[in-house]
Amino acid sequence: MTLHNQRSVDNVKAQMRKGILEYCILSILSRGDSYAPQIIAELKNADMIVVEGTLYPLLARQKNQGLLSYRWEESPQGPPRKYYMITDLGRQVLAQLDSAWKEMVDQIQRIRSGE
């Protein structure tokens, strides 16, 4: 594979990752409240490389859309932490995204298998 082709593949992978980060954030928060460093750690643990500069705007956008809310909680070490939680609307959107994800995977499998 040439360097140009590898860059193209890397670019497509990066675009795919960006497109599903909001879905991943809702999925993580659907299991329980969390603060940004925990969310980043969970994404990194799943090989979804993300940095704070990427995560915070997504969290702010989802909060502004009413998908998330947050609360401040004292921390045993350091300043208070902002814990994010999914709202009822966020759970509804997550259910729609779950359906859309399954549909997309089915469509791709049909294309890949030539059906």
N, C-alpha and C positions, 0 to 999 in steps of 0.2 A: 504494500500500500504506500502510495506516495505521501509526502508531507502535506500536500494540498488536500488529498482525499481524507487523511486523518483529521485535518482541521475541519473539514466539512462534517465528518462524523461527530467530532467533539462539539461543534456548533449545534447540530441537531439534538444531541444528547442534552446540552445545556438548555436549549429552548424547551425540550420536553420536561426537564426537571423544573424549570421556572413555572411551566404551566400547571404542574400538579402540586406545587408547594402549599398553596392555599388549602387544597383538599387534604394534604398530609397534616397541616396544622389543625384543621377541624377534627380529623381522625384522632390525633393525639389528645386533644382537649376533650373529646367525647368520652375518654376513659378516666378523666379526672382533671382537676384544676392544675395549672402548672405555671412556672415563671420562665422567662425567655431563655436563660442558660440551660434549663432542663429540656426545653423544646429543642434547642440547638443540639444538645448532647444526644437526644433521641434520634434526630434527623441524621446526625453524623454517624451514629451507631448503625443506621440502616444504609450507610454509604450515600446519603443525600447531603452532600457537602453544602453547607450554608453558613454564612457569617452574620453577625449581629446587624450589619448595615443592610442586609437583605431582609432579615426577619422582622425588624421593628416596623418598617413601612407596611409590610403585609399585615402585621397585627393591628396597626393603626387603621388600615383600610377595612379590615374585617370588623373592627370595633365600630367604625363609622357606619358600616352597613347594617349594624345591629346583630351581627353573627356572634360576637364575643362581648363580654363585659370584663371588668377587672376589679380587684380589690387590693388594697395595700395591707401587707402583713409584716409584723415585726420579724426580724431575722436574728437568730442567736449570734451570728457573726456579721457585723457590718450594718449598713442602712436597711430600711424596710424594703421588702420585695413586692413587686407588682405581680399578682397572680391573675392569670387569665382564665376565664371559664366560658364554655360554650353556652349560648342562649337557646331558648326554644326555637327561635327562627334559625339559628345556626344548626340545630339538629335536623330541622326540616330540609335545609339546604344540603347538609351532609347526606341525608337519605337520597336526595335527588342526584347528588354527585356519585353516590354508590351505584345507583341505577345506570347513570351515564357511563361510568367506568366499566361496568360489566358489559354494557352494550358495545362500547368501543373495543374491548378485548375480543368479544365475539366477532365483530366486524373484521378486525385485523386477522384473527385466526381463519376466517372464511377467505379473506384475500390471500393469505399466505398458503393456504391449502388448495386454492384454485376453485373453490366451490361457487 
